[in-house]
Amino acid sequence: MSKNKITVADVEAIYENSEIKVSKEFGKTTVVSCKLPNGFVIVESSSCVDPINFDAAMGMEICKQRIVNKIWELEGYKLQCELAAQ
């Protein structure tokens, strides 16, 4: 029987084996680039209105969650294509 679902462990493994680059832009924006193990790149950002409120750690966490959500979508699409081809 072929695999018919994506697991949390699948998504975590992809993220953990990805290359992550974080940059701070204009004193109020966090930009996270994530190069997946297959070479595909996901870029997310998080900003605040006032630089006084900027928190790089919070921005990184927001971006990470968005990237993980995107990995779920991409892996689901890939699996659907594989199952449809059977």
DSSP file (Angstrom, degrees, kcal/mol; ACC not computed):
  #  RESIDUE AA STRUCTURE BP1 BP2  ACC     N-H-->O    O-->H-N    N-H-->O    O-->H-N    TCO  KAPPA ALPHA  PHI   PSI    X-CA   Y-CA   Z-CA
    1    1 A M              0   0    0      0, 0.0     2,-0.1     0, 0.0     3,-0.1   0.000 360.0 360.0 360.0 136.5    0.0    0.0    0.0
    2    2 A S        -     0   0    0      1,-0.1     2,-0.1     2,-0.0    81,-0.0  -0.471 360.0 -88.5 -84.5 158.2    1.3    3.4   -0.9
    3    3 A K        -     0   0    0     -2,-0.1    -1,-0.1     1,-0.1     3,-0.1  -0.427  41.0-179.1 -64.6 132.6    1.6    6.3    1.6
    4    4 A N        +     0   0    0     -2,-0.1     2,-0.3     1,-0.1    -1,-0.1   0.173  56.2  45.8-124.5  18.7   -1.7    8.3    1.6
    5    5 A K        -     0   0    0     74,-0.0     2,-0.4     2,-0.0    -1,-0.1  -0.995  67.7-126.3-155.7 157.2   -1.0   11.0    4.1
    6    6 A I        -     0   0    0     -2,-0.3     2,-0.2    -3,-0.1    70,-0.0  -0.861  31.6-152.0-100.5 136.8    1.6   13.6    5.2
    7    7 A T     >  -     0   0    0     -2,-0.4     4,-2.0     1,-0.1     5,-0.2  -0.680  27.6-114.0-108.7 163.4    2.6   13.5    8.9
    8    8 A V  H  > S+     0   0    0     -2,-0.2     4,-2.9     1,-0.2     5,-0.2   0.903 120.3  55.2 -57.1 -41.6    3.9   16.1   11.3
    9    9 A A  H  > S+     0   0    0      1,-0.2     4,-2.4     2,-0.2    -1,-0.2   0.879 104.8  53.2 -61.2 -38.2    7.2   14.2   11.3
   10   10 A D  H  > S+     0   0    0      2,-0.2     4,-1.9     1,-0.2    -1,-0.2   0.950 113.0  42.4 -59.5 -50.0    7.4   14.4    7.5
   11   11 A V  H  X S+     0   0    0     -4,-2.0     4,-2.4     1,-0.2    -2,-0.2   0.907 113.9  51.2 -67.1 -43.0    7.0   18.2    7.6
   12   12 A E  H  X S+     0   0    0     -4,-2.9     4,-3.0     1,-0.2    -1,-0.2   0.901 108.9  51.9 -60.8 -41.1    9.3   18.7   10.6
   13   13 A A  H  X S+     0   0    0     -4,-2.4     4,-1.5    -5,-0.2    -1,-0.2   0.901 109.4  49.6 -63.7 -40.7   12.0   16.6    8.8
   14   14 A I  H  < S+     0   0    0     -4,-1.9     3,-0.2     2,-0.2    -2,-0.2   0.949 114.5  44.4 -62.5 -48.1   11.8   18.7    5.7
   15   15 A Y  H >< S+     0   0    0     -4,-2.4     3,-1.7     1,-0.2    -2,-0.2   0.928 112.4  51.4 -62.9 -45.4   12.1   21.9    7.7
   16   16 A E  H 3< S+     0   0    0     -4,-3.0    -1,-0.2     1,-0.3    -2,-0.2   0.766 110.8  49.0 -65.4 -25.3   14.9   20.7    9.9
   17   17 A N  T 3< S+     0   0    0     -4,-1.5    -1,-0.3    -3,-0.2     2,-0.2   0.210  95.1 100.9 -98.0  14.7   16.9   19.6    6.8
   18   18 A S  S <  S-     0   0    0     -3,-1.7     2,-0.6    18,-0.1    18,-0.2  -0.616  76.9-116.4 -96.7 157.8   16.4   23.0    5.1
   19   19 A E  E     -A   35   0A   0     16,-2.4    16,-3.1    -2,-0.2     2,-0.4  -0.852  34.2-161.4 -93.8 124.8   18.8   25.8    4.8
   20   20 A I  E     -A   34   0A   0     -2,-0.6     2,-0.4    14,-0.2    14,-0.2  -0.908  12.3-175.9-114.2 132.7   17.5   28.9    6.6
   21   21 A K  E     -A   33   0A   0     12,-2.6    12,-2.9    -2,-0.4     2,-0.4  -0.997   6.6-167.8-126.2 132.4   18.6   32.5    6.2
   22   22 A V  E     +A   32   0A   0     -2,-0.4     2,-0.3    10,-0.2    10,-0.2  -0.953   6.8 178.7-120.9 136.0   17.2   35.3    8.3
   23   23 A S  E     -A   31   0A   0      8,-2.5     8,-2.8    -2,-0.4     2,-0.5  -0.984  23.6-137.5-136.0 151.5   17.6   39.0    7.7
   24   24 A K  E     -A   30   0A   0     -2,-0.3     2,-0.5     6,-0.2     6,-0.2  -0.920  25.5-163.7-104.6 127.6   16.5   42.2    9.4
   25   25 A E  E >>  -A   29   0A   0      4,-3.1     3,-1.9    -2,-0.5     4,-1.5  -0.950  61.3 -15.7-120.7 130.6   15.3   44.9    6.9
   26   26 A F  T 34 S-     0   0    0     -2,-0.5    -1,-0.1     1,-0.3    -2,-0.0   0.693 110.9 -76.0  57.0  23.1   14.7   48.6    7.6
   27   27 A G  T 34 S+     0   0    0      2,-0.2    -1,-0.3     1,-0.1    27,-0.2   0.547 130.3  55.8  72.1   6.6   14.7   48.1   11.3
   28   28 A K  T <4 S+     0   0    0     -3,-1.9    20,-1.8     1,-0.2     2,-0.4   0.336  86.9  76.5-152.0  10.8   11.3   46.6   11.4
   29   29 A T  E  <  -AB  25  47A   0     -4,-1.5    -4,-3.1    18,-0.2     2,-0.5  -0.991  52.5-156.4-132.7 135.3   11.0   43.6    9.1
   30   30 A T  E     -AB  24  46A   0     16,-3.0    16,-2.2    -2,-0.4     2,-0.5  -0.936  12.2-168.2-105.6 129.5   12.2   40.0    9.4
   31   31 A V  E     -AB  23  45A   0     -8,-2.8    -8,-2.5    -2,-0.5     2,-0.5  -0.980   1.3-169.1-119.1 126.7   12.7   38.1    6.2
   32   32 A V  E     -AB  22  44A   0     12,-2.9    12,-2.5    -2,-0.5     2,-0.5  -0.969   3.4-167.1-119.7 124.3   13.2   34.4    6.3
   33   33 A S  E     -AB  21  43A   0    -12,-2.9   -12,-2.6    -2,-0.5     2,-0.5  -0.933   5.9-167.0-108.1 132.4   14.4   32.4    3.2
   34   34 A C  E     -AB  20  42A   0      8,-3.0     8,-2.5    -2,-0.5     2,-0.8  -0.959   7.7-161.3-126.0 112.6   14.1   28.6    3.5
   35   35 A K  E     -AB  19  41A   0    -16,-3.1   -16,-2.4    -2,-0.5     6,-0.2  -0.843  21.4-142.3 -94.4 110.8   15.8   26.4    0.9
   36   36 A L    >   -     0   0    0      4,-3.1     3,-2.5    -2,-0.8   -18,-0.1  -0.212  28.0 -99.9 -68.1 161.4   14.1   23.0    1.1
   37   37 A P  T 3  S+     0   0    0      0, 0.0    -1,-0.1     0, 0.0   -19,-0.0   0.773 124.6  54.1 -54.8 -27.2   16.2   19.8    0.7
   38   38 A N  T 3  S-     0   0    0      2,-0.1     3,-0.1     1,-0.0    -2,-0.1   0.463 123.1-103.9 -87.7   0.0   15.1   19.6   -3.0
   39   39 A G  S <  S+     0   0    0     -3,-2.5     2,-0.1     1,-0.3   -21,-0.0   0.227  76.2 136.2 100.1 -13.9   16.3   23.1   -3.7
   40   40 A F        -     0   0    0     -5,-0.1    -4,-3.1     1,-0.1     2,-0.4  -0.429  44.9-142.5 -66.6 141.9   12.8   24.8   -3.8
   41   41 A V  E     -B   35   0A   0     -6,-0.2     2,-0.4    -3,-0.1    -6,-0.2  -0.922  15.3-169.1-115.9 132.6   12.9   28.2   -1.9
   42   42 A I  E     -B   34   0A   0     -8,-2.5    -8,-3.0    -2,-0.4     2,-0.4  -0.964   7.6-166.2-114.6 133.9   10.1   29.6    0.3
   43   43 A V  E     +B   33   0A   0     -2,-0.4     2,-0.3   -10,-0.2   -10,-0.2  -0.985  10.8 171.2-124.1 130.5   10.4   33.3    1.4
   44   44 A E  E     -B   32   0A   0    -12,-2.5   -12,-2.9    -2,-0.4     2,-0.3  -0.932   9.4-164.2-132.3 157.8    8.3   34.8    4.2
   45   45 A S  E     -B   31   0A   0     -2,-0.3     2,-0.3   -14,-0.2   -14,-0.2  -0.964   8.7-164.9-141.2 159.0    8.3   38.1    6.0
   46   46 A S  E     +B   30   0A   0    -16,-2.2   -16,-3.0    -2,-0.3     2,-0.3  -0.989  16.4 179.4-143.3 134.9    6.9   39.7    9.1
   47   47 A S  E     -B   29   0A   0     -2,-0.3     2,-0.3   -18,-0.2   -18,-0.2  -0.893  17.3-150.2-134.0 161.6    6.9   43.4    9.9
   48   48 A C        -     0   0    0    -20,-1.8     6,-0.1    -2,-0.3    -2,-0.0  -0.868  23.1-127.5-123.4 164.6    5.7   45.9   12.5
   49   49 A V  S    S+     0   0    0     -2,-0.3    -1,-0.1     1,-0.2     5,-0.0   0.919  96.0  41.6 -77.5 -45.5    4.6   49.5   12.0
   50   50 A D  S >  S-     0   0    0      1,-0.1     3,-2.1    -3,-0.1     4,-0.3  -0.909  74.0-141.4-109.2 125.1    7.0   51.1   14.5
   51   51 A P  G >  S+     0   0    0      0, 0.0     3,-1.4     0, 0.0    -1,-0.1   0.746  99.9  70.7 -55.7 -23.5   10.6   49.9   14.8
   52   52 A I  G 3  S+     0   0    0      1,-0.3   -24,-0.0     3,-0.0   -25,-0.0   0.832  99.2  48.7 -61.1 -30.5   10.4   50.3   18.6
   53   53 A N  G <  S+     0   0    0     -3,-2.1    -1,-0.3     2,-0.0     2,-0.1   0.430  82.8 128.6 -88.7   0.1    8.1   47.3   18.6
   54   54 A F    <   +     0   0    0     -3,-1.4     2,-0.4    -4,-0.3   -25,-0.1  -0.357  30.8 177.3 -64.3 131.5   10.4   45.2   16.4
   55   55 A D     >  -     0   0    0      1,-0.1     4,-2.6   -27,-0.1     5,-0.2  -0.899  14.2-166.1-136.2 103.4   11.2   41.7   17.8
   56   56 A A  H  > S+     0   0    0     -2,-0.4     4,-2.7     1,-0.2     5,-0.2   0.869  89.4  53.3 -60.2 -39.2   13.4   39.6   15.6
   57   57 A A  H  > S+     0   0    0      2,-0.2     4,-2.1     1,-0.2    -1,-0.2   0.913 111.0  46.1 -64.3 -42.1   12.6   36.4   17.5
   58   58 A M  H  > S+     0   0    0      2,-0.2     4,-2.4     1,-0.2    -2,-0.2   0.918 112.7  50.7 -66.0 -42.6    8.9   36.9   17.2
   59   59 A G  H  X S+     0   0    0     -4,-2.6     4,-2.5     1,-0.2    -2,-0.2   0.903 109.7  50.7 -60.5 -41.8    9.3   37.7   13.5
   60   60 A M  H  X S+     0   0    0     -4,-2.7     4,-2.8     1,-0.2    -1,-0.2   0.911 110.4  49.3 -62.6 -42.7   11.3   34.6   13.0
   61   61 A E  H  X S+     0   0    0     -4,-2.1     4,-2.3     2,-0.2    -2,-0.2   0.905 110.9  49.6 -65.0 -41.6    8.7   32.5   14.7
   62   62 A I  H  X S+     0   0    0     -4,-2.4     4,-1.9     2,-0.2    -2,-0.2   0.937 113.9  45.8 -61.4 -46.4    5.9   34.0   12.6
   63   63 A C  H  X S+     0   0    0     -4,-2.5     4,-2.5     1,-0.2    -2,-0.2   0.899 110.3  53.9 -64.5 -40.8    7.8   33.3    9.4
   64   64 A K  H  X S+     0   0    0     -4,-2.8     4,-2.9     1,-0.2     5,-0.2   0.934 108.4  49.2 -59.4 -46.1    8.7   29.8   10.5
   65   65 A Q  H  X S+     0   0    0     -4,-2.3     4,-2.3     1,-0.2    -1,-0.2   0.895 111.3  49.5 -62.5 -39.4    5.0   28.9   11.1
   66   66 A R  H  X S+     0   0    0     -4,-1.9     4,-2.0     2,-0.2    -1,-0.2   0.897 111.7  48.9 -65.2 -39.6    4.1   30.3    7.6
   67   67 A I  H  X S+     0   0    0     -4,-2.5     4,-2.4     2,-0.2    -2,-0.2   0.928 110.5  50.1 -65.7 -44.7    6.9   28.3    6.0
   68   68 A V  H  X S+     0   0    0     -4,-2.9     4,-2.1     1,-0.2    -2,-0.2   0.912 110.0  51.3 -60.1 -42.4    5.8   25.1    7.8
   69   69 A N  H  X S+     0   0    0     -4,-2.3     4,-1.9     1,-0.2    -1,-0.2   0.898 109.7  49.9 -60.9 -39.9    2.2   25.8    6.6
   70   70 A K  H  X S+     0   0    0     -4,-2.0     4,-2.8     2,-0.2    -2,-0.2   0.885 107.0  54.4 -66.7 -38.3    3.5   26.2    3.1
   71   71 A I  H  X S+     0   0    0     -4,-2.4     4,-2.9     1,-0.2     5,-0.3   0.918 106.3  52.9 -60.7 -42.5    5.4   22.9    3.3
   72   72 A W  H  X S+     0   0    0     -4,-2.1     4,-2.4     1,-0.2    -2,-0.2   0.938 111.4  46.2 -55.9 -47.7    2.2   21.2    4.3
   73   73 A E  H  X S+     0   0    0     -4,-1.9     4,-2.4     1,-0.2    -2,-0.2   0.933 114.5  46.4 -62.1 -47.0    0.5   22.6    1.2
   74   74 A L  H  X S+     0   0    0     -4,-2.8     4,-2.5     1,-0.2    -2,-0.2   0.906 114.0  47.3 -64.8 -42.1    3.3   21.7   -1.1
   75   75 A E  H  X S+     0   0    0     -4,-2.9     4,-2.5    -5,-0.2    -1,-0.2   0.875 111.3  52.0 -68.4 -36.7    3.7   18.2    0.3
   76   76 A G  H  X S+     0   0    0     -4,-2.4     4,-2.4    -5,-0.3    -2,-0.2   0.916 110.9  47.5 -63.7 -42.6   -0.1   17.6    0.1
   77   77 A Y  H  X S+     0   0    0     -4,-2.4     4,-2.2     2,-0.2    -2,-0.2   0.928 112.1  49.9 -63.1 -45.2   -0.1   18.7   -3.5
   78   78 A K  H  X S+     0   0    0     -4,-2.5     4,-2.2     1,-0.2    -2,-0.2   0.920 111.9  47.9 -60.3 -44.5    2.8   16.4   -4.3
   79   79 A L  H  X S+     0   0    0     -4,-2.5     4,-2.8     1,-0.2     5,-0.2   0.906 109.2  53.1 -64.5 -41.6    1.2   13.5   -2.6
   80   80 A Q  H  X S+     0   0    0     -4,-2.4     4,-2.3     1,-0.2    -1,-0.2   0.907 109.5  49.4 -60.4 -40.9   -2.1   14.1   -4.5
   81   81 A C  H  X S+     0   0    0     -4,-2.2     4,-1.4     2,-0.2    -1,-0.2   0.914 111.6  49.0 -62.8 -42.9   -0.2   14.1   -7.8
   82   82 A E  H  < S+     0   0    0     -4,-2.2     4,-0.5     1,-0.2    -2,-0.2   0.919 113.4  45.9 -63.7 -44.0    1.5   10.8   -6.9
   83   83 A L  H >< S+     0   0    0     -4,-2.8     3,-1.0     1,-0.2    -1,-0.2   0.875 110.6  53.3 -67.9 -37.0   -1.8    9.2   -5.9
   84   84 A A  H 3< S+     0   0    0     -4,-2.3    -1,-0.2     1,-0.2    -2,-0.2   0.791 104.5  56.6 -67.8 -26.8   -3.6   10.4   -9.0
   85   85 A A  T 3<        0   0    0     -4,-1.4    -1,-0.2     1,-0.2    -2,-0.2   0.594 360.0 360.0 -80.9 -10.4   -0.9    8.9  -11.2
   86   86 A Q    <         0   0    0     -3,-1.0    -1,-0.2    -4,-0.5    -2,-0.1   0.480 360.0 360.0 -78.3 360.0   -1.3    5.4   -9.7
